[in-house]
Amino acid sequence: MKRSKVHLYKKGYMPNYTIWTFHGEEMPMTSTARSKQQASGLNNALHTHELDQLMYMQEMVDNAICQHSEQEAEDSLDEESSNETTQRFYNLLADLNKPVFDGSSESKLSVCIKLMACKSNWNIPNQAIDFISKLILELTPVNNSLSKNYYEAAKCVSKLGLEA
């Protein structure tokens, strides 16, 4: 039996998931929210949409790590465990999702994804992303795990099979 079916049998569907926000549906707006959005203008709406995309990417990574740790606990009881390739992927994902330095809420992966999103969304040249990366490195504590340039950020994301 496939893992997705087993997962559904064990966990069921997401409670109260009536609006398919993870599948493209948008939450209905209240009149107050609608008037605020109209007042803020199109530029702000575009910025909000891009931030929502970044938040969604981070949420997917967090969900993958959380599901894997739950799956590990279940697998210890089941006769079937994850294969070596899957285990390597989750180990890499967990390593890349550690905070970039003590006290930071950002991970190396989230910073790399945000840098790549900036490049993609606004067609920023690689040299500009390299400059931004160096600036971030100068502003953070010395013992951080951030990428030093665009090449390292792209390499970090591509390790997970998240090719551009």
Contact map, one row per residue, 1 for C-alpha under 8 A:
11101100000000000000000000000000000000000000000000000000000000000000000000000000000000000000000000000000000000000000000000000000000000000000000000000000000000000000
11111100000000000000000000000000000000000000000000000000000000000000000000000000000000000000000000000000000000000000000000000000000000000000000000000000000000000000
11111110000000000000000000000000000000000000000000000000000000000000000000000000000000000000000000000000000000000000000000000000000000000000000000000000000000000000
01111111000000000000000000000000000000000000000000000000000000000000000000000000000000000000000000000000000000000000000000000000000000000000000000000000000000000000
11111111100000000000000000000000000000000000000000000000000000000000000000000000000000000000000000000000000000000000000000000000000000000000000000000000000000000000
11111111110000000000000000000000000000000000000000000000000000000000000000000000000000000000000000000000000000000000000000000000000000000000000000000000000000000000
00111111111100000000000000000000000000000000000000000000000000000000000000000000000000000000000000000000000000000000000000000000000000000000000000000000000000000000
00011111111110000000000000000000000000000000000000000000000000000000000000000000000000000000000000000000000000000000000000000000000000000000000000000000000000000000
00001111111100000000000000000000000000000000000000000000000000000000000000000000000000000000000000000000000000000000000000000000000000000000000000000000000000000000
00000111111100000000000000000000000000000000000000000000000000000000000000000000000000000000000000000000000000000000000000000000000000000000000000000000000000000000
00000011111110000000000000000000000000000000000000000000000000000000000000000000000000000000000000000000000000000000000000000000000000000000000000000000000000000000
00000011111111000000000000000000000000000000000000000000000000000000000000000000000000000000000000000000000000000000000000000000000000000000000000000000000000000000
00000001001111101000000000000000000000000000000000000000000000000000000000000000000000000000000000000000000000000000000000000000000000000000000000000000000000000000
00000000000111111000000000000000000000000000000000000000000000000000000000000000000000000000000000000000000000000000000000000000000000000000000000000000000000000000
00000000000011111000000000000000000000000000000000000000000000000000000000000000000000000000000000000000000000000000000000000000000000000000000000000000000000000000
00000000000001111100000000000000000000000000000000000000000000000000000000000000000000000000000000000000000000000000000000000000000000000000000000000000000000000000
00000000000011111111000000000000000000000000000000000000000000000000000000000000000000000000000000000000000000000000000000000000000000000000000000000000000000000000
00000000000000011111000000000000000000000000000000000000000000000000000000000000000000000000000000000000000000000000000000000000000000000000000000000000000000000000
00000000000000001111100011100000000000000000000000000000000000000000000000000000000000000000000000000000000000000000000000000000000000000000000000000000000000000000
00000000000000001111111111000000000000000000000000000000000000000000000000000000000000000000000000000000000000000000000000000000000000000000000000000000000000000000
00000000000000000011111111100000000000000000000000000000000000000000000000000000000000000000000000000000000000000000000000000000000000000000000000000000000000000000
00000000000000000001111110000000000000000000000000000000000000000000000000000000000000000000000000000000000000000000000000000000000000000000000000000000000000000000
00000000000000000001111110000000000000000000000000000000000000000000000000000000000000000000000000000000000000000000000000000000000000000000000000000000000000000000
00000000000000000001111111000000000000000000000000000000000000000000000000000000000000000000000000000000000000000000000000000000000000000000000000000000000000000000
00000000000000000011111111100000000000000000000000000000000000000000000000000000000000000000000000000000000000000000000000000000000000000000000000000000000000000000
00000000000000000011100111110000000000000000000000000000000000000000000000000000000000000000000000000000000000000000000000000000000000000000000000000000000000000000
00000000000000000010100011111000000000000000000000000000000000000000000000000000000000000000000000000000000000000000000000000000000000000000000000000000000000000000
00000000000000000000000001111100000000000000000000000000000000000000000000000000000000000000000000000000000000000000000000000000000000000000000000000000000000000000
00000000000000000000000000111111110000000000000000000000000000000000000000000000000000000000000000000000000000000000000000000000000000000000000000000000000000000000
00000000000000000000000000011111110000000000000000000000000000000000000000000000000000000000000000000000000000000000000000000000000000000000000000000000000000000000
00000000000000000000000000001111111000000000000000000000000000000000000000000000000000000000000000000000000000000000000000000000000000000000000000000000000000000000
00000000000000000000000000001111111100000000000000000000000000000000000000000000000000000000000000000000000000000000000000000000000000000000000000000000000000000000
00000000000000000000000000001111111110000000000000000000000000000000000000000000000000000000000000000000000000000000000000000000000000000000000000000000000000000000
00000000000000000000000000001111111111000000000000000000000000000000000000000000000000000000000000000000000000000000000000000000000000000000000000000000000000000000
00000000000000000000000000000011111111100000000000000000000000000000000000000000000000000000000000000000000000000000000000000000000000000000000000000000000000000000
00000000000000000000000000000001111111110000000000000000000000000000000000000000000000000000000000000000000000000000000000000000000000000000000000000000000000000000
00000000000000000000000000000000111111111000100000000000000000000000000000000000000000000000000000000000000000000000000000000000000000000000000000000000000000000000
00000000000000000000000000000000011111111100000000000000000000000000000000000000000000000000000000000000000000000000000000000000000000000000000000000000000000000000
00000000000000000000000000000000001111111000000000000000000000000000000000000000000000000000000000000000000000000000000000000000000000000000000000000000000000000000
00000000000000000000000000000000000111111111100000000000000000000000000000000000000000000000000000000000000000000000000000000000000000000000000000000000000000000000
00000000000000000000000000000000000011111111100000000000000000000000000000000000000000000000000000000000000000000000000000000000000000000000000000000000000000000000
00000000000000000000000000000000000001011111110000000000000000000000000000000000000000000000000000000000000000000000000000000000000000000000000000000000000000000000
00000000000000000000000000000000000000011111111000000000000000000000000000000000000000000000000000000000000000000000000000000000000000000000000000000000000000000000
00000000000000000000000000000000000000011111111100000000000000000000000000000000000000000000000000000000000000000000000000000000000000000000000000000000000000000000
00000000000000000000000000000000000010011111111110000000000000000000000000000000000000000000000000000000000000000000000000000000000000000000000000000000000000000000
00000000000000000000000000000000000000000111111111000000000000000000000000000000000000000000000000000000000000000000000000000000000000000000000000000000000000000000
00000000000000000000000000000000000000000011111111100000000000000000000000000000000000000000000000000000000000000000000000000000000000000000000000000000000000000000
00000000000000000000000000000000000000000001111111110000000000000000000000000000000000000000000000000000000000000000000000000000000000000000000000000000000000000000
00000000000000000000000000000000000000000000111111111000000000000000000000000000000000000000000000000000000000000000000000000000000000000000000000000000000000000000
00000000000000000000000000000000000000000000011111111100000000000000000000000000000000000000000000000000000000000000000000000000000000000000000000000000000000000000
00000000000000000000000000000000000000000000001111111110000000000000000000000000000000000000000000000000000000000000000000000000000000000000000000000000000000000000
00000000000000000000000000000000000000000000000111111111000000000000000000000000000000000000000000000000000000000000000000000000000000000000000000000000000000000000
00000000000000000000000000000000000000000000000011111111100000000000000000000000000000000000000000000000000000000000000000000000000000000000000000000000000000000000
00000000000000000000000000000000000000000000000001111111110000000000000000000000000000000000000000000000000000001100100000000000000000000000000000000000000000000000
00000000000000000000000000000000000000000000000000111111111000000000000000000000000000000000000000000000000000000000000000000000000000000000000000000000000000000000
00000000000000000000000000000000000000000000000000011111111100000000000000000000000000000000000000000000000000000000000000000000000000000000000000000000000000000000
00000000000000000000000000000000000000000000000000001111111110000000000000000000000000000000000000000000000000000000000000000000000000000000000000000000000000000000
00000000000000000000000000000000000000000000000000000111111111000000000000000000000000000000000000000000000001000000000000000000000000000000000000000000000000000000
00000000000000000000000000000000000000000000000000000011111111100000000000000000000000000000000000000000000000000000000000000000000000000000000000000000000000000000
00000000000000000000000000000000000000000000000000000001111111110000000000000000000000000000000000000000000000000000000000000000000000000000000000000000000000000000
00000000000000000000000000000000000000000000000000000000111111111000000000000000000000000000100000000000000000000000000000000000000000000000000000000000000000000000
00000000000000000000000000000000000000000000000000000000011111111100000000000000000000000000000000000000000000000000000000000000000000000000000000000000000000000000
00000000000000000000000000000000000000000000000000000000001111111110000000000000000000000000000000000000000000000000000000000000000000000000000000000000000000000000
00000000000000000000000000000000000000000000000000000000000111111111000000000000000000000000000000000000000000000000000000000000000000000000000000000000000000000000
00000000000000000000000000000000000000000000000000000000000011111111100000000000000000000100110000000000000000000000000000000000000000000000000000000000000000000000
00000000000000000000000000000000000000000000000000000000000001111111110000000000000000000000000000000000000000000000000000000000000000000000000000000000000000000000
00000000000000000000000000000000000000000000000000000000000000111111111000000000000000000000000000000000000000000000000000000000000000000000000000000000000000000000
00000000000000000000000000000000000000000000000000000000000000011111111100000000000000000100000000000000000000000000000000000000000000000000000000000000000000000000
00000000000000000000000000000000000000000000000000000000000000001111111110000000000000000000000000000000000000000000000000000000000000000000000000000000000000000000
00000000000000000000000000000000000000000000000000000000000000000111111111000000000000000000000000000000000000000000000000000000000000000000000000000000000000000000
00000000000000000000000000000000000000000000000000000000000000000011111111100000000000000000000000000000000000000000000000000000000000000000000000000000000000000000
00000000000000000000000000000000000000000000000000000000000000000001111111110000100000000000000000000000000000000000000000000000000000000000000000000000000000000000
00000000000000000000000000000000000000000000000000000000000000000000111111111000000000000000000000000000000000000000000000000000000000000000000000000000000000000000
00000000000000000000000000000000000000000000000000000000000000000000011111111100000000000000000000000000000000000000000000000000000000000000000000000000000000000000
00000000000000000000000000000000000000000000000000000000000000000000001111111111110000000000000000000000000000000000000000000000000000000000000000000000000000000000
00000000000000000000000000000000000000000000000000000000000000000000000111111110100000000000000000000000000000000000000000000000000000000000000000000000000000000000
00000000000000000000000000000000000000000000000000000000000000000000000011111110000000000000000000000000000000000000000000000000000000000000000000000000000000000000
00000000000000000000000000000000000000000000000000000000000000000000000001111111100000000000000000000000000000000000000000000000000000000000000000000000000000000000
00000000000000000000000000000000000000000000000000000000000000000000000000111111100000000000000000000000000000000000000000000000000000000000000000000000000000000000
00000000000000000000000000000000000000000000000000000000000000000000000000100111110000000000000000000000000000000000000000000000000000000000000000000000000000000000
00000000000000000000000000000000000000000000000000000000000000000000000100110111111000000000000000000000000000000000000000000000000000000000000000000000000000000000
00000000000000000000000000000000000000000000000000000000000000000000000000100001111101100000000000000000000000000000000000000000000000000000000000000000000000000000
00000000000000000000000000000000000000000000000000000000000000000000000000000000111111100000000000000000000000000000000000000000000000000000000000000000000000000000
00000000000000000000000000000000000000000000000000000000000000000000000000000000011111110000000000000000000000000000000000000000000000000000000000000000000000000000
00000000000000000000000000000000000000000000000000000000000000000000000000000000001111111000000000000000000000000000000000000000000000000000000000000000000000000000
00000000000000000000000000000000000000000000000000000000000000000000000000000000011111111100000000000000000000000000000000000000000000000000000000000000000000000000
00000000000000000000000000000000000000000000000000000000000000000000000000000000011111111110000000000000000000000000000000000000000000000000000000000000000000000000
00000000000000000000000000000000000000000000000000000000000000000000000000000000000111111111000000000000000000000000000000000000000000000000000000000000000000000000
00000000000000000000000000000000000000000000000000000000000000000000000000000000000011111111100000000000000000000000000000000000000000000000000000000000000000010000
00000000000000000000000000000000000000000000000000000000000000001001000000000000000001111111110000000000000000000000000000000000000000000000000000000000000000000000
00000000000000000000000000000000000000000000000000000000000000000000000000000000000000111111111000000000000000000000000000000000000000000000000000000000000000000000
00000000000000000000000000000000000000000000000000000000000000000000000000000000000000011111111100000000000000000000000000000000000000000000000000000000000000010000
00000000000000000000000000000000000000000000000000000000000010001000000000000000000000001111111110000000000000000000000000000000000000000000000000000000000000010000
00000000000000000000000000000000000000000000000000000000000000001000000000000000000000000111111111000000000000000000000000000000000000000000000000000000000000000000
00000000000000000000000000000000000000000000000000000000000000000000000000000000000000000011111111000000000000000000000000000000000000000000000000000000000000000000
00000000000000000000000000000000000000000000000000000000000000000000000000000000000000000001111111000000001110000000000000000000000000000000000000000000000000000000
00000000000000000000000000000000000000000000000000000000000000000000000000000000000000000000111111100000001111000000000000000000000000000000000000000000000000000000
00000000000000000000000000000000000000000000000000000000000000000000000000000000000000000000011111110000001100000000000000000000000000000000000000000000000000000000
00000000000000000000000000000000000000000000000000000000000000000000000000000000000000000000000011111111111100000000000000000000000000000000000000000000000000000000
00000000000000000000000000000000000000000000000000000000000000000000000000000000000000000000000001111101011100000000000000000000000000000000000111000000000000000000
00000000000000000000000000000000000000000000000000000000000000000000000000000000000000000000000000111111000000000000000000000000000000000000101110000000000000000000
00000000000000000000000000000000000000000000000000000000000000000000000000000000000000000000000000111111000000000000000000000000000000000000000000000000000000000000
00000000000000000000000000000000000000000000000000000000000000000000000000000000000000000000000000101111100000000000000000000000000000000000000000000000000000000000
00000000000000000000000000000000000000000000000000000000000000000000000000000000000000000000000000111111111000000000000000000000000000000000000000000000000000000000
00000000000000000000000000000000000000000000000000000000000000000000000000000000000000000000000000100011111000000000000000000000000000000000000000000000000000000000
00000000000000000000000000000000000000000000000000000000000000000000000000000000000000000000000000110001111101100000000000000000000000000000000000000000000000000000
00000000000000000000000000000000000000000000000000000000000000000000000000000000000000000000000111110001111111100000000000000000000000000000000000000000000000000000
00000000000000000000000000000000000000000000000000000000000000000000000000000000000000000000000111110000011111110000000000000000000000000000000011100000000000000000
00000000000000000000000000000000000000000000000000000000000000000000000000000000000000000000000110000000001111111000000000000000000000000000000000000000000110000000
00000000000000000000000000000000000000000000000000000000010000000000000000000000000000000000000010000000011111111100000000000000000000000000000000000000000000000000
00000000000000000000000000000000000000000000000000000000000000000000000000000000000000000000000000000000011111111110000000000000000000000000000001000000000000000000
00000000000000000000000000000000000000000000000000000000000000000000000000000000000000000000000000000000000111111111000000000000000000000000000000100000110110000000
00000000000000000000000000000000000000000000000000000100000000000000000000000000000000000000000000000000000011111111100000000000000000000000000000000000100010000000
00000000000000000000000000000000000000000000000000000100000000000000000000000000000000000000000000000000000001111111110000000000000000000000000000000000000000000000
00000000000000000000000000000000000000000000000000000000000000000000000000000000000000000000000000000000000000111111111000000000100000000000000000000100100000000000
00000000000000000000000000000000000000000000000000000000000000000000000000000000000000000000000000000000000000011111111100000000000000000000000000000100110000000000
00000000000000000000000000000000000000000000000000000100000000000000000000000000000000000000000000000000000000001111111110000000000000000000000000000000000000000000
00000000000000000000000000000000000000000000000000000000000000000000000000000000000000000000000000000000000000000111111111110000000000000000000000000000000000000000
00000000000000000000000000000000000000000000000000000000000000000000000000000000000000000000000000000000000000000011111111111100100000000000000000000000000000000000
00000000000000000000000000000000000000000000000000000000000000000000000000000000000000000000000000000000000000000001111111110000000000000000000000000000000000000000
00000000000000000000000000000000000000000000000000000000000000000000000000000000000000000000000000000000000000000000111111100000000000000000000000000000000000000000
00000000000000000000000000000000000000000000000000000000000000000000000000000000000000000000000000000000000000000000011111110000000000000000000000000000000000000000
00000000000000000000000000000000000000000000000000000000000000000000000000000000000000000000000000000000000000000000011111111000000000000000000000000000000000000000
00000000000000000000000000000000000000000000000000000000000000000000000000000000000000000000000000000000000000000000011101111101100000000000000000000000000000000000
00000000000000000000000000000000000000000000000000000000000000000000000000000000000000000000000000000000000000000000001000111111100000000000000000000000000000000000
00000000000000000000000000000000000000000000000000000000000000000000000000000000000000000000000000000000000000000000001000011111110000000000000000000100000000000000
00000000000000000000000000000000000000000000000000000000000000000000000000000000000000000000000000000000000000000000000000001111111000000000000000000100000000000000
00000000000000000000000000000000000000000000000000000000000000000000000000000000000000000000000000000000000000000000000000011111111100000000000000000000000000000000
00000000000000000000000000000000000000000000000000000000000000000000000000000000000000000000000000000000000000000010001000011111111110000000000000001100000000000000
00000000000000000000000000000000000000000000000000000000000000000000000000000000000000000000000000000000000000000000000000000111111111000000000000011100000000000000
00000000000000000000000000000000000000000000000000000000000000000000000000000000000000000000000000000000000000000000000000000011111111100000000000001000000000000000
00000000000000000000000000000000000000000000000000000000000000000000000000000000000000000000000000000000000000000000000000000001111111110000000000000000000000000000
00000000000000000000000000000000000000000000000000000000000000000000000000000000000000000000000000000000000000000000000000000000111111111000000000111100000000000000
00000000000000000000000000000000000000000000000000000000000000000000000000000000000000000000000000000000000000000000000000000000011111111100000000011000000000000000
00000000000000000000000000000000000000000000000000000000000000000000000000000000000000000000000000000000000000000000000000000000001111111110000000000000000000000000
00000000000000000000000000000000000000000000000000000000000000000000000000000000000000000000000000000000000000000000000000000000000111111111000000000000000000000000
00000000000000000000000000000000000000000000000000000000000000000000000000000000000000000000000000000000000000000000000000000000000011111111110101010000000000000000
00000000000000000000000000000000000000000000000000000000000000000000000000000000000000000000000000000000000000000000000000000000000001111111110000000000000000000000
00000000000000000000000000000000000000000000000000000000000000000000000000000000000000000000000000000000000000000000000000000000000000111111100000000000000000000000
00000000000000000000000000000000000000000000000000000000000000000000000000000000000000000000000000000000000000000000000000000000000000011111110100000000000000000000
00000000000000000000000000000000000000000000000000000000000000000000000000000000000000000000000000001000000000000000000000000000000000001111111100000000000000000000
00000000000000000000000000000000000000000000000000000000000000000000000000000000000000000000000000000000000000000000000000000000000000001101111100000000000000000000
00000000000000000000000000000000000000000000000000000000000000000000000000000000000000000000000000001000000000000000000000000000000000000000111110000000000000000000
00000000000000000000000000000000000000000000000000000000000000000000000000000000000000000000000000011000000000000000000000000000000000001001111111000000000000000000
00000000000000000000000000000000000000000000000000000000000000000000000000000000000000000000000000011000000100000000000000000000000000000000001111100000000000000000
00000000000000000000000000000000000000000000000000000000000000000000000000000000000000000000000000010000000100100000000000000000000000001000000111110000000000000000
00000000000000000000000000000000000000000000000000000000000000000000000000000000000000000000000000000000000100010000000000000000000010000000000011111101100000000000
00000000000000000000000000000000000000000000000000000000000000000000000000000000000000000000000000000000000000000000000000000000010011001000000001111101100000000000
00000000000000000000000000000000000000000000000000000000000000000000000000000000000000000000000000000000000000000000000000000000111011000000000000111111100000000000
00000000000000000000000000000000000000000000000000000000000000000000000000000000000000000000000000000000000000000011000000000110110010000000000000111111110000000000
00000000000000000000000000000000000000000000000000000000000000000000000000000000000000000000000000000000000000000000000000000000000000000000000000001111111000000000
00000000000000000000000000000000000000000000000000000000000000000000000000000000000000000000000000000000000000000000000000000000000000000000000000111111111100000000
00000000000000000000000000000000000000000000000000000000000000000000000000000000000000000000000000000000000000011011000000000000000000000000000000111111111110000000
00000000000000000000000000000000000000000000000000000000000000000000000000000000000000000000000000000000000000010001000000000000000000000000000000000111111111000000
00000000000000000000000000000000000000000000000000000000000000000000000000000000000000000000000000000000000000000000000000000000000000000000000000000011111111100000
00000000000000000000000000000000000000000000000000000000000000000000000000000000000000000000000000000000000010010000000000000000000000000000000000000001111111110000
00000000000000000000000000000000000000000000000000000000000000000000000000000000000000000000000000000000000010011000000000000000000000000000000000000000111111111110
00000000000000000000000000000000000000000000000000000000000000000000000000000000000000000000000000000000000000000000000000000000000000000000000000000000011111111111
00000000000000000000000000000000000000000000000000000000000000000000000000000000000000000000000000000000000000000000000000000000000000000000000000000000001111111100
00000000000000000000000000000000000000000000000000000000000000000000000000000000000000001001100000000000000000000000000000000000000000000000000000000000000111111100
00000000000000000000000000000000000000000000000000000000000000000000000000000000000000000000000000000000000000000000000000000000000000000000000000000000000011111110
00000000000000000000000000000000000000000000000000000000000000000000000000000000000000000000000000000000000000000000000000000000000000000000000000000000000011111111
00000000000000000000000000000000000000000000000000000000000000000000000000000000000000000000000000000000000000000000000000000000000000000000000000000000000011001111
00000000000000000000000000000000000000000000000000000000000000000000000000000000000000000000000000000000000000000000000000000000000000000000000000000000000001000111
